[in-house]
Amino acid sequence: MTKKQKKLLLRILVAAILFCVGMLLQILPQTAATPLYIRLILFLACYAVIGWDILWKAFSNILRGQIFDENFLMSLATIGALILGEYAEGVAVMLFYQVGEWFQSYAVAKSRRSIASLMDIRPDHANVERNGKLLQVDPEEVQLGETILIKPGEKVPLDGIVLSGSSTLDTAALTGEALPRDIQPGMEIISGCINQTGILRVRTTKPFGESTVARILDLVENSSEKKARTEAFITRFARYYTPFVVCAALALAILPPLLTSGSFADWVYRALTFLVISCPCALVISIPLSFFGGIGGASKCGVLVKGSNYLEALANTEIIVFDKTGTLTQGSFSVSEIHAIGMPPEKLLELAAHAEAFSNHPISLSLRQAYAGKIDHNRICDVEETAGQGISAIVDGHRILAGNQKLLAARGIACPPCDVADTVIHLAVDGTYAGFIRIEDMLKPDAAAAIRNLKACGIRRTVMLTGDTEVAGRKAAQRLQLDEVYTQLLPADKVERVEQLLQELRQNSRKGRLAFVGDGVNDAPVLARADVGIAMGALGSDAAIEAADIVLMTDEPMKIVTALQIARKTIRIAHENIFFALGVKLLILALGALGFASMWAAVFADVGVAVIAILNAMRALRTGSFLPPPAAAPLPTAIRKAA
């Protein structure tokens, strides 16, 4: 509990004691020992203790030209009740309003703590090696390429490559996973994780301002700036609603007694009751709190949402489009067949491995792993990579082409038919076709279950876009039971296909949205074009965090289901609060205007409804049932999508 919350709670307790004593004296028979002025003093003292800050805020806002807010409504209604001699009612309204404010403060603080737990990933210091000495400095002072030492129990301060040492990393703050990850020399390591066992020497690959932890912190801290349509509507609604009800209350106080010769005091009391009932606290507080809680709860599960507008869009998603490699498949290929023409298979693999020597593409990595020999970079020059097609390089003075049929066709080289259900790398040497290498990419263990769960959640269409061959693409789509698959697509083709899907969706659904899920590295154009861009396995991927609207910190497709469930739960809670608050307020407003609802009913309509709505909004923080089982996958790295 914060210091401010403790002070407010103390004021509430003191005011409650004074109020109870005043009420007790009011119910007891009046004697010389309890004259009227004593009760008046008690109630006024109680009002001063509990309401001075509300009066001051209302006065300050009036001076700034911001008249119509809840502070003004509370001040006007309670002072009016005191003037009319309704001391108990006037004090009770202010007391219970502050009780509602305390509940709001507590709920917001709890939501902030859920996100603040993510803020703990920020490292306090870095141990950097300089001139043979180990210095403890601020992470922002470490330069690119310097060597840092990470001791057991310390947070990883910057992204880098492990030079020596082995250890396990606690990535729970980033991914929501309890299972630690094993780290060995040569592996990438990202900031924000906690080193658990061994000492690691790491060469930094990014300055702190561009590191994973800095980007994530910036993303979370700014997530509240992008409001959902529901949230923005409530803000606009309150802006026009409050002056309207003040004018309506003024009319209620003046017109009926003039037209019916009724008692002014009776109608003024009804107008004051009307003001208290009309206070839009429940809506103004609980709706943003629902989205804030949803974003905070999602962060616990390793799902980072850049704004509540994206949470709302995800909840309305009807079509989900997937990239294939690295998203639904593991992206770790293995060579399964070598078909060489005019040379031994070993020689074809050697040429392919050398041509792909400078690429981090998963296909390139698999070719180098399959090649038993050592890559001699002196044999390689003039390397040129074509996105979505392959690589051209000179190896031992020969022009080597390694890629798909489009690459060879663009150079006028014909490829024989090769209808196999896997990725095929065709090779040509000096303009002559030299054979192909078949590579397999395994589906992720939870990919099929994720697709089934998405369909169970009401997703109408699941689509896969891939640059792979039609046979390989359709085989994967069939195993995953996807509705549609489009193959042999370049990055620009994917954008065009998403445009077509969006056009079809707009024709059939007014609220429906389209989400694209990719590895976030070279899928940035499609991620940006979709209604919701979801980056899969984004640890260490700058492009993912920049281009996507929602960032999944692990490689698990089931996290998409988690994000969708959290989004829909958040929207459901927000709508529940809207209908509940408006329904109760409209009912008691009508009763108050007709004289059937007292100031006590107004207290329930304002504070009671607000507290119930706030407690309901806090349910968005509870996301334990959405957490998928932990996965024992290695730390994801920034890899390019396979052609």
C-alpha positions in Angstrom: 0.0 0.0 0.0 1.4 3.4 -1.0 1.8 6.3 1.4 -1.0 8.2 -0.3 -3.3 5.2 0.1 -2.4 4.9 3.8 -3.2 8.6 4.3 -6.6 8.3 2.6 -7.4 5.1 4.5 -6.6 6.9 7.8 -8.9 9.8 6.9 -11.7 7.4 6.0 -11.3 5.6 9.4 -11.3 8.9 11.3 -14.3 10.2 9.3 -16.1 6.9 9.7 -15.8 7.1 13.5 -17.0 10.7 13.6 -19.9 9.8 11.3 -20.9 6.8 13.4 -20.9 8.9 16.6 -23.0 11.6 14.9 -25.5 9.0 13.6 -25.7 7.5 17.1 -26.4 10.8 18.6 -29.0 11.4 15.9 -30.9 8.3 16.6 -30.8 8.7 20.4 -33.5 10.8 22.1 -32.4 14.4 22.2 -31.3 15.5 25.6 -29.5 18.4 27.1 -26.3 16.4 26.7 -26.7 16.0 22.9 -28.0 19.3 21.5 -28.3 19.9 17.8 -25.1 22.0 17.5 -23.0 19.0 18.8 -24.3 16.8 16.0 -23.7 19.6 13.5 -20.1 20.0 14.7 -19.5 16.3 14.4 -20.9 16.0 10.9 -19.0 19.2 9.7 -15.8 17.9 11.2 -16.3 14.6 9.5 -17.0 16.4 6.2 -13.9 18.5 6.6 -11.7 15.5 7.3 -13.0 13.4 4.4 -13.9 16.0 1.8 -11.4 18.9 1.9 -9.3 17.6 -1.0 -12.4 17.1 -3.2 -13.5 20.6 -2.5 -10.0 21.9 -3.3 -9.8 19.9 -6.5 -13.2 21.3 -7.6 -12.2 24.9 -6.8 -8.8 24.5 -8.6 -10.4 23.0 -11.7 -13.0 25.8 -11.8 -10.1 28.3 -11.8 -8.6 26.4 -14.8 -11.9 26.3 -16.6 -12.5 22.6 -16.0 -15.8 22.9 -14.3 -17.8 19.7 -15.0 -16.1 16.7 -13.4 -16.9 14.3 -10.6 -15.2 16.6 -8.0 -17.6 19.4 -9.0 -20.6 17.1 -8.8 -19.7 15.7 -5.4 -19.0 19.2 -4.0 -22.2 20.7 -5.3 -24.4 17.8 -4.2 -22.9 17.4 -0.7 -22.8 21.2 0.1 -26.4 21.5 -1.1 -27.4 18.6 1.2 -25.7 20.3 4.1 -27.5 23.6 3.4 -30.8 21.8 3.3 -30.1 20.3 6.7 -29.5 16.8 5.4 -26.2 16.5 7.3 -26.0 12.7 7.5 -26.8 12.3 3.8 -24.3 14.9 2.7 -21.5 13.6 4.8 -22.3 10.0 3.8 -22.1 10.8 0.1 -18.6 12.3 0.5 -17.4 9.5 2.9 -18.5 6.7 0.6 -17.3 8.5 -2.5 -13.8 8.5 -0.9 -14.2 4.8 -0.1 -14.7 4.3 -3.8 -11.7 6.5 -4.6 -9.6 4.3 -2.2 -10.8 1.1 -4.0 -9.9 2.8 -7.3 -6.4 3.7 -6.1 -5.9 0.2 -4.8 -7.0 -1.4 -8.0 -4.9 0.8 -10.2 -1.9 0.2 -7.9 -2.4 -3.5 -8.2 -2.6 -3.3 -12.0 0.6 -1.2 -12.0 2.4 -3.7 -9.8 1.6 -6.4 -12.3 3.4 -4.4 -15.0 6.0 -3.1 -12.5 7.1 -6.7 -12.0 8.1 -6.6 -15.6 10.1 -3.4 -14.9 12.3 -5.5 -12.6 14.0 -6.8 -15.7 16.0 -3.5 -16.0 19.6 -4.3 -14.9 21.1 -2.2 -12.1 24.7 -2.4 -13.4 27.2 -4.1 -15.8 30.6 -5.7 -15.0 32.8 -4.6 -17.9 36.4 -5.6 -18.6 38.6 -2.6 -19.4 42.4 -2.5 -19.4 42.6 -5.8 -17.6 40.3 -4.6 -14.8 36.7 -5.4 -14.0 34.6 -2.3 -13.5 31.0 -2.0 -12.3 29.3 0.7 -14.5 25.8 1.7 -15.5 24.6 -0.5 -18.5 24.2 2.7 -20.6 28.0 3.3 -20.3 29.0 0.0 -21.9 30.1 0.4 -25.5 29.3 -1.8 -28.4 31.7 -4.8 -28.7 33.0 -4.5 -25.1 33.2 -7.7 -22.9 31.1 -7.9 -19.8 31.1 -10.5 -17.0 27.8 -11.8 -15.7 27.9 -13.5 -12.3 25.3 -15.9 -10.9 22.2 -14.1 -9.6 22.8 -11.0 -11.8 20.5 -9.7 -14.5 21.9 -9.8 -18.0 22.5 -6.1 -18.7 23.0 -6.1 -22.5 22.4 -8.2 -25.5 25.5 -10.1 -26.7 27.3 -13.3 -27.7 28.6 -15.7 -25.0 32.4 -15.9 -25.3 33.0 -18.4 -22.5 31.2 -20.1 -19.7 28.0 -22.0 -19.4 24.9 -21.4 -17.3 21.1 -21.5 -17.1 19.0 -18.4 -17.6 15.7 -17.5 -15.8 13.6 -15.9 -18.6 10.3 -15.9 -16.6 10.1 -12.1 -16.5 10.2 -12.0 -20.3 8.4 -15.1 -21.3 6.2 -16.2 -18.4 8.1 -19.6 -18.5 9.3 -21.2 -15.2 11.7 -23.6 -17.0 15.3 -22.1 -17.2 17.2 -22.1 -20.5 20.7 -23.6 -21.0 23.4 -21.3 -22.4 26.7 -22.3 -24.0 29.6 -20.4 -25.7 28.6 -19.0 -29.1 24.9 -18.6 -28.2 23.1 -15.3 -28.2 22.1 -13.9 -24.9 19.6 -11.1 -24.3 19.2 -8.5 -21.6 16.5 -8.9 -18.9 17.1 -12.5 -18.1 18.7 -13.6 -14.8 21.9 -15.7 -14.8 21.4 -18.5 -12.4 24.4 -20.8 -12.1 27.7 -20.1 -14.0 29.9 -17.1 -14.8 29.5 -15.8 -18.4 31.8 -13.7 -20.4 29.7 -11.9 -23.1 30.7 -9.6 -26.0 28.0 -6.9 -26.4 26.2 -6.6 -29.7 24.0 -3.6 -29.0 24.2 -0.5 -26.8 21.7 -0.4 -23.9 19.3 2.0 -25.7 18.8 -0.6 -28.5 18.8 -3.7 -26.3 15.9 -6.0 -25.9 15.2 -4.9 -22.3 15.2 -1.2 -23.2 12.8 -1.8 -26.1 10.4 -3.9 -24.0 10.4 -1.4 -21.2 9.6 1.4 -23.6 6.8 -0.7 -25.2 5.1 -1.4 -21.8 5.5 2.1 -20.4 3.8 3.6 -23.5 1.1 1.0 -23.9 -1.5 3.1 -22.1 -1.2 5.9 -24.7 -3.1 4.0 -27.4 -6.7 3.7 -26.3 -9.3 1.2 -27.5 -12.4 2.5 -29.2 -14.5 1.5 -26.1 -12.1 3.4 -23.8 -12.1 6.5 -26.1 -15.9 6.4 -26.3 -16.2 6.5 -22.5 -13.9 9.5 -22.3 -15.9 11.4 -24.9 -19.2 10.2 -23.3 -18.1 11.6 -19.9 -17.1 14.9 -21.4 -20.6 15.6 -22.7 -22.6 13.6 -20.2 -21.5 15.6 -17.1 -22.5 19.1 -18.2 -25.8 17.6 -19.5 -26.7 16.1 -16.1 -25.8 19.4 -14.3 -28.2 21.3 -16.6 -30.8 18.5 -16.1 -30.4 18.8 -12.3 -30.8 22.6 -12.5 -33.9 22.2 -14.5 -35.2 19.6 -12.1 -34.7 22.0 -9.2 -36.3 25.0 -10.8 -39.0 24.0 -13.3 -41.2 21.6 -11.4 -41.9 23.9 -8.4 -42.6 26.8 -10.8 -45.0 24.8 -12.9 -46.7 22.8 -10.0 -46.3 25.2 -7.1 -44.4 22.4 -5.2 -41.8 22.8 -2.5 -38.5 24.2 -3.8 -36.6 22.4 -0.9 -38.1 19.0 -2.0 -37.2 19.5 -5.7 -33.7 20.9 -4.8 -33.1 17.7 -2.7 -34.2 15.6 -5.7 -31.8 17.6 -8.0 -28.9 17.1 -5.6 -29.7 13.3 -5.4 -29.9 13.3 -9.2 -26.4 14.9 -9.3 -24.9 12.3 -7.0 -26.5 9.4 -8.9 -25.3 10.8 -12.3 -21.6 10.9 -11.4 -19.9 8.8 -14.1 -17.1 7.4 -11.8 -17.9 3.8 -12.5 -17.4 4.2 -16.2 -14.5 6.6 -16.2 -12.6 4.5 -13.7 -13.4 0.9 -14.5 -13.2 0.8 -18.3 -9.6 2.0 -18.5 -8.8 -0.2 -15.5 -10.1 -3.2 -17.4 -7.8 -2.6 -20.3 -4.9 -1.8 -18.0 -5.5 -5.0 -16.1 -5.7 -7.0 -19.4 -2.3 -5.6 -20.6 -0.7 -6.2 -17.2 -2.1 -9.7 -17.0 -0.9 -10.5 -20.6 2.6 -9.3 -19.7 2.7 -12.0 -17.0 2.2 -14.6 -19.7 4.9 -13.3 -22.0 2.5 -11.4 -24.2 3.4 -7.7 -24.7 0.5 -5.5 -26.0 1.4 -2.1 -27.3 -1.9 -0.5 -26.6 -5.5 -1.3 -25.5 -6.7 -0.6 -29.1 -4.7 -3.7 -30.2 -6.2 -5.7 -27.4 -9.7 -4.7 -28.6 -8.8 -5.5 -32.3 -7.5 -8.9 -31.3 -10.7 -9.7 -29.4 -12.7 -9.0 -32.7 -10.3 -11.0 -34.9 -12.0 -13.4 -37.3 -9.2 -14.3 -39.7 -5.7 -15.2 -38.6 -2.9 -15.4 -41.2 0.3 -17.2 -40.4 3.8 -17.2 -41.8 5.1 -20.7 -42.1 8.8 -21.0 -41.3 9.7 -20.0 -37.8 6.1 -19.4 -36.9 4.3 -22.7 -37.3 7.5 -24.7 -38.0 10.6 -24.9 -35.9 12.8 -23.2 -38.5 15.5 -25.7 -37.9 16.0 -27.6 -41.1 17.9 -30.8 -41.7 19.2 -32.1 -45.1 17.3 -35.3 -46.0 18.4 -35.9 -49.6 21.1 -34.8 -52.1 20.5 -35.3 -55.8 23.7 -34.3 -57.8 24.1 -34.1 -61.6 27.6 -34.5 -63.0 29.4 -34.4 -59.6 29.5 -36.4 -56.3 26.7 -35.5 -53.8 29.5 -34.4 -51.3 30.8 -31.9 -53.8 27.3 -30.4 -54.4 26.8 -30.0 -50.6 30.3 -28.4 -50.3 29.4 -25.8 -53.0 26.0 -25.1 -51.4 27.5 -24.7 -47.9 30.2 -22.3 -49.2 27.6 -20.2 -51.2 25.4 -19.9 -48.1 28.4 -19.3 -45.7 27.5 -15.6 -44.9 23.8 -16.1 -44.4 21.9 -16.6 -41.1 18.9 -18.0 -42.9 17.8 -21.3 -41.3 18.2 -23.1 -44.6 21.8 -21.8 -44.8 22.5 -23.0 -41.3 21.2 -26.5 -42.1 23.4 -26.7 -45.2 26.5 -25.7 -43.2 25.6 -28.2 -40.4 25.2 -31.0 -42.9 28.6 -30.2 -44.5 31.3 -32.0 -42.4 34.2 -29.9 -43.6 35.4 -26.5 -42.5 34.1 -23.4 -44.4 37.0 -21.6 -46.1 35.9 -18.0 -46.5 38.8 -17.2 -48.8 37.2 -19.3 -51.5 34.1 -17.1 -51.5 33.4 -13.7 -53.1 30.8 -11.6 -54.8 27.9 -12.9 -52.6 24.5 -11.5 -53.6 21.2 -12.4 -51.8 17.8 -12.1 -53.4 14.9 -11.9 -50.9 12.5 -14.9 -51.3 14.7 -16.6 -53.9 18.1 -17.5 -52.8 21.8 -16.7 -53.1 24.4 -16.1 -55.8 28.1 -16.4 -55.0 31.4 -17.1 -56.6 33.1 -20.2 -55.1 36.5 -21.2 -56.4 36.0 -19.0 -59.4 32.7 -20.6 -60.3 29.3 -18.8 -60.2 27.1 -20.8 -57.8 23.3 -20.2 -57.7 21.5 -21.8 -54.6 17.8 -21.2 -54.2 14.4 -21.9 -55.5 13.2 -22.3 -59.1 12.5 -18.6 -59.4 16.2 -17.8 -58.8 17.3 -20.1 -61.6 14.5 -19.2 -63.9 15.5 -15.5 -63.6 18.9 -16.5 -64.9 17.4 -18.6 -67.7 18.3 -22.0 -66.2 15.6 -24.7 -66.4 14.9 -26.9 -63.4 13.5 -30.4 -63.9 10.2 -31.2 -62.1 10.7 -31.9 -58.4 7.4 -32.4 -56.6 8.5 -33.3 -53.1 6.7 -32.2 -50.0 9.7 -30.5 -48.5 11.9 -27.4 -49.1 14.2 -28.0 -52.1 17.3 -26.0 -52.8 18.2 -26.0 -56.5 21.8 -25.4 -57.5 23.5 -24.3 -60.7 27.2 -24.0 -61.5 28.3 -21.5 -64.1 24.8 -21.5 -65.7 24.3 -25.3 -65.7 21.8 -27.1 -63.5 23.8 -29.2 -61.0 21.1 -30.8 -58.9 19.0 -30.2 -55.7 19.2 -30.7 -52.0 16.0 -31.5 -50.1 15.5 -30.1 -46.6 12.9 -30.8 -44.0 11.4 -28.4 -41.5 9.5 -29.9 -38.6 6.3 -28.4 -37.2 6.3 -27.0 -33.8 5.0 -29.4 -31.1 2.0 -27.2 -30.2 1.2 -25.8 -33.6 -1.6 -28.2 -34.4 -3.1 -27.8 -31.0 -3.0 -24.0 -31.3 -4.9 -24.1 -34.6 -7.6 -26.4 -33.1 -7.9 -24.0 -30.1 -8.2 -20.9 -32.3 -11.0 -22.5 -34.2 -12.7 -23.5 -31.0 -12.4 -19.9 -29.9 -14.5 -18.9 -33.0 -11.8 -17.9 -35.5 -13.5 -18.3 -38.9 -10.5 -18.6 -41.2 -7.0 -19.7 -40.7 -4.6 -19.0 -43.6 -0.9 -19.7 -44.2 1.3 -17.6 -46.5 4.7 -19.1 -47.4 7.5 -18.6 -49.9 7.9 -22.4 -49.9 6.9 -24.8 -52.7 3.3 -25.6 -53.2 3.8 -29.3 -52.3 5.6 -28.4 -49.0 3.2 -25.7 -48.1 0.1 -27.8 -48.7 1.6 -30.7 -46.7 2.1 -28.5 -43.7 -1.3 -26.9 -44.0 -2.9 -30.3 -44.2 -1.2 -31.6 -41.1 -2.2 -28.4 -39.2 -5.8 -28.5 -40.7 -5.5 -24.9 -41.9 -8.4 -23.6 -44.0 -6.3 -22.0 -46.8 -2.6 -21.9 -47.9 -0.8 -19.7 -50.5 2.7 -20.8 -51.5 5.7 -19.5 -53.4 5.1 -15.9 -52.3 7.6 -13.1 -52.1 7.3 -10.6 -49.2 5.4 -8.2 -51.6 3.1 -11.0 -52.6 2.2 -11.6 -49.0 1.2 -8.0 -48.5 -1.0 -8.2 -51.7 -2.6 -11.4 -50.4 -3.4 -9.8 -47.0 -4.9 -6.8 -48.8 -7.3 -9.2 -50.6 -8.2 -11.0 -47.4 -8.9 -7.6 -45.7 -11.1 -6.6 -48.6 -13.1 -9.8 -48.4 -13.4 -9.4 -44.6 -14.7 -5.8 -44.8 -17.4 -6.9 -47.3 -18.7 -9.6 -44.9 -18.1 -8.2 -41.4 -18.2 -4.7 -40.0 -16.3 -5.4 -36.8 -14.2 -8.3 -37.9 -10.4 -7.9 -37.8 -7.5 -9.7 -39.4 -4.3 -10.7 -37.5 -1.0 -11.7 -39.1 1.4 -13.9 -37.2 5.1 -13.9 -38.3 8.6 -14.2 -37.0 8.9 -10.4 -37.2 12.1 -10.1 -39.0 11.3 -9.9 -42.7 7.6 -10.0 -42.3 7.5 -6.4 -41.1 5.5 -5.1 -44.1 2.7 -7.6 -43.5 2.8 -7.1 -39.8 2.3 -3.4 -40.3 -0.6 -3.9 -42.9 -2.7 -6.3 -40.9 -5.2 -5.0 -38.3 -3.2 -6.8 -35.7 0.4 -7.7 -36.3 1.7 -10.5 -33.9 5.4 -11.2 -33.7 6.2 -14.7 -32.8 9.3 -15.6 -30.7 10.5 -12.0 -30.5 13.3 -12.3 -28.0 16.3 -10.6 -29.5 14.4 -9.5 -32.6 14.4 -5.7 -33.1 12.2 -5.9 -36.1 9.5 -7.8 -34.3 9.3 -5.3 -31.4 9.2 -2.4 -33.9 6.8 -3.7 -36.5 4.3 -5.8 -34.4 1.3 -4.6 -32.4 1.5 -7.6 -30.1 4.8 -9.3 -29.2 4.9 -13.0 -28.1 8.1 -13.5 -26.3 8.4 -17.2 -27.0 8.2 -19.5 -30.1 5.0 -21.2 -28.9 1.9 -20.8 -31.2 -0.3 -21.6 -28.1 0.6 -18.1 -26.9 -1.6 -16.8 -29.7 -4.5 -18.6 -28.1 -3.5 -17.1 -24.7 -3.4 -13.6 -26.1 -6.8 -14.1 -27.8 -8.4 -15.4 -24.6 -7.0 -12.5 -22.5 -8.2 -9.9 -25.1 -11.7 -11.4 -25.2 -11.9 -11.6 -21.4 -10.8 -8.0 -21.1 -13.4 -6.7 -23.6 -16.1 -8.9 -21.9 -15.3 -7.3 -18.5 -15.4 -3.8 -20.0 -18.8 -4.4 -21.6 -20.1 -5.9 -18.4 -19.1 -2.7 -16.5 -20.7 -0.4 -19.2 -24.1 -2.2 -19.1 -24.1 -2.6 -15.4 -23.1 1.0 -14.6 -25.4 2.6 -17.1 -28.4 0.3 -16.3 -28.2 0.9 -12.5 -27.7 4.7 -13.0 -30.5 5.1 -15.4 -32.9 3.2 -13.1 -32.0 5.2 -10.0 -31.9 8.5 -11.9 -35.5 7.9 -12.9 -36.4 7.0 -9.4 -34.5 10.0 -8.0 -36.3 12.4 -10.4 -39.7 11.0 -9.3 -38.8 11.3 -5.7 -38.6 7.5 -5.0 -34.8 7.4 -4.4 -33.1 9.2 -1.5 -29.6 10.4 -1.1 -28.7 6.9 0.3 -29.8 5.3 -2.9 -27.7 7.8 -4.7 -24.7 6.7 -2.7 -25.2 3.1 -3.9 -25.8 4.3 -7.5 -22.5 6.2 -7.4 -20.0 4.6 -5.0 -21.6 1.1 -4.8 -21.7 0.7 -8.6 -18.1 2.1 -8.9 -16.7 -0.3 -6.3 -18.5 -3.3 -7.9 -17.3 -2.2 -11.4 -13.7 -1.7 -10.1 -13.6 -5.2 -8.5 -15.0 -6.7 -11.7 -12.3 -4.9 -13.7 -9.6 -6.3 -11.5 -10.6 -9.8 -12.8 -8.6 -8.9 -16.0 -5.4 -9.4 -14.0 -6.2 -13.0 -13.3 -4.7 -14.9 -16.2 -3.4 -18.1 -14.5 -5.8 -20.3 -16.5 -4.5 -18.9 -19.8 -0.8 -19.9 -19.2 0.3 -22.7 -21.5 2.5 -25.5 -20.2 6.2 -24.5 -20.1 8.3 -25.3 -23.2 11.9 -26.4 -23.1 12.9 -24.6 -26.4 16.2 -22.9 -26.7 16.4 -19.1 -26.6 14.9 -17.8 -29.8 17.2 -15.7 -32.0 16.6 -13.3 -34.9 16.4 -15.5 -38.0 15.2 -14.9 -41.5 12.1 -16.6 -42.9 12.8 -19.4 -45.3 12.0 -18.8 -48.9 
